[in-house]
């Protein structure tokens, strides 16, 4: 029996400046920089921000933005998907708590995200694009998390028994219209208050 130690796989060499691997990493960093900048600008200045302005604020050339996001609609969608995937992850975490009231926590987060981020609001309210057509897996994933928490809340008597997941999703979309109508889009406190009134309508009748 040989005492010779097992051979190790050779370590990956470091990226050589200008190599394909380094260029790929640089492209990923640029894409992430553009995405975060667009997310911030859409949230604070609305969806009318030009791609060239997003490029300038991100510190990259316009060509870099257009390579990753050929149209503004593609950038809207990428920003919305990024935020909605965080909501899906939050729903999964809440499902693990076993709390019957977790449904209300997720819906509050959805309404707050939409009130603060124009791209998320457009996705949830199907304003600029229909998420079910543009990103069906993400739309289905979020609806599935809401449905799971709704079923748990219903079983525990924490939500009225006659509400469906389709109605819950419609209420989320409707919350943004209510917040806009009340001119509360720039006030986190007022928009949260309106969201709470809507969520109270889901609770069992006395």
Buried (B, 14 or more C-beta within 10 A) or exposed (E): EEEEEEEEEEEEEEBEEEEEEEEEEEEEEBBEBBBEBBBBBBBEEEBEBEBEBBBBBBEBEBEBBBBBBEEBEBBBBBBBBBBBBEBBEBBBEBBEEEBBBBBBBBBBBBBBBBBBBBBBBBBBBBBBBBBEEBBEEBBEBBBBBBBBBBEBBBEEEBBEEEBEBEEBBEBBBEBBEBBBEEEBBEBEEBBBEBBEEBBEEBBEEE
